[in-house]
Amino acid sequence: MSTNVNVAVGDVPKLRTMSDSFIEYYRCADRYSRFVLKGFPSESGYFRLGRDRLYGRSSGFKPSDSPTPPLHDATQHEVDGDGVIHLSFDIDETVDSMRQERYANHGSANEFFQSAIRDTYYLLRPLLPLHLRKHLQKLRLKGWNKIPFPTWPVDRTVDNVFEHLLRLALISSGEERIPFIWFWPEGASGCAIVTHDVETALGRDFCSTVMDIDDSFAIKASFQVVPEKRYHVTRSYLDSITSRGFEVAVQDLNHDGNLYKNRSIFLERIKKINEYGRAWGATGFRSAILYRRQEWFGDLEFAYDMSVPNVAHLDPQHGGCCTVMPYFVGDILELPVTTIQDYSLFHILNDHSIDIWKQQAQLILEKHGLMNFIIHPDYVTHGREQEVFKALLAHLAKLRADNELWIPTAGEAAKWWRQRSRMTLVEDKQEWRIEGEGSAGARVAYASLKDNTIVYNVSM
């Protein structure tokens, strides 16, 4: 690890090097990541980097307790004679704070009251008709479009931060271009995964039709299956999915919304969840209703998780990881949910078009990121919703044909990103090559500046 702790001797602050998250993101040579924080880090708070709002620790100014303006702009920096870039905010801590939602106030004064309401709702949920559930959810989400942070409909703050740092690295190094390992295999412009959360027996029994629809667009998906109480899960049902080239992932334990209620409940349930993962041969996990505590992810015995939204304004638990790229939480890889869920689209926004999905896809593709869609088999059993689902798949297929979008399963995307994290970029006679497992599909890319804007070129 290259990050050092800040140590003060005689009240003279030492420099704090910051490079882990930058190198992890770009997989570039260490020499291009020469960032330091000079001074004593402050308490965490909000500030901005140009137009982007950030949350983390800083030096030389006091960050705000609120994401609303005015916010201090931390774009000013210094470059010393050795080309080292001195910043006023801690890169690694800021990126981690945003990805892992440390800005979210889980300990608010009304947390107990909110928890009591949630418990009552999920106790009564099986007895509530759909129209009443939708009405209660709309009341709960009233004012969602006025939440200032993260940014709806896609928050790309973390990705913008890394591009800002890459721009500084190019300028300070004096080099025309910086090589790095491209984000996706074969030089793909971006990645999209389709995931199906199976919530009821109706959805379970409709999975075969959903797979037929997916296959008609040559798209394989991941099915998140609830192990207990919601419906009966047989080996033949799981085999009916995997035998067709689709994937099975574990979805919570019983989908009652209480997995992360407290530590003791979590530890009791996660033991069973991990056992189901091993029994099913599942490498992926998603929690019910996208409830999460990322600080507990270390107890998940899975290769990847898919429970963290990019921006969670329309989810029961607000927050968001503010990035469109996968990232590691300890040893587990997070594949963030970067698009609106079908349920929220249909029943909260009353929208039966793919306009929002298309807008989100465009914003994600601009950053060459990951599109992660949740389509419930339970909610596309009828004509209008099913046609919207087909329209989405048709749009993804078009992006694949026209924009070289990669559409793997979730497990395949996670495997690639994990392999990429272990690859190294090696310079050989002024040429660059990639070493490591999976490197045959990897591509060297070059970042350069054009009109002070980052431009990427991928070697094919």
Number of C-alpha atoms within 10 A of each C-alpha: 6 10 13 11 10 15 14 12 7 6 9 10 15 17 18 22 23 23 21 16 20 23 18 14 19 19 21 23 16 13 10 22 22 21 23 21 23 20 21 20 20 16 13 19 19 22 28 19 18 14 9 17 22 28 25 24 24 27 18 14 15 17 25 18 14 15 20 13 12 10 18 16 17 19 12 10 12 11 16 9 7 9 16 18 21 19 24 22 29 22 26 17 17 24 24 19 20 22 28 21 21 20 23 14 11 14 8 10 9 10 12 11 11 12 13 11 12 14 16 11 16 15 13 10 14 10 9 13 9 12 10 11 17 16 12 12 18 17 11 13 15 10 11 15 12 10 13 14 21 24 20 18 19 24 23 24 23 23 18 18 20 18 19 16 19 21 19 19 22 18 17 19 19 10 11 11 19 19 23 24 27 25 25 22 21 18 21 19 21 25 24 25 24 21 24 23 23 24 21 18 13 14 21 23 14 18 21 16 13 24 22 13 17 19 15 13 15 12 21 22 26 24 30 26 26 27 21 15 12 17 17 12 15 10 9 10 14 17 15 15 18 14 10 13 16 21 25 26 29 26 28 26 24 20 19 15 19 21 23 18 14 9 11 11 12 16 16 11 18 19 13 14 25 20 13 18 21 14 10 16 13 19 21 28 25 23 23 22 17 20 21 18 16 16 12 13 18 12 13 19 20 21 17 29 27 22 21 27 30 28 26 26 24 24 20 14 16 21 25 28 30 29 27 28 26 22 24 19 18 11 14 20 21 25 29 26 27 31 25 24 18 22 19 16 17 16 18 16 11 10 16 17 17 17 11 15 21 15 14 20 25 16 18 24 20 12 17 21 24 28 26 24 21 20 21 25 25 21 19 20 17 9 9 12 18 17 15 18 23 18 14 18 19 15 17 24 19 14 20 18 11 9 14 16 22 23 24 18 21 28 22 13 22 23 16 20 22 21 15 27 17 14 19 18 19 14 12 8 6 6 8 15 16 20 15 14 15 17 21 11 13 26 21 21 21 19 20 19 16 8 6 9 12 16 14 16 14 17 12 9
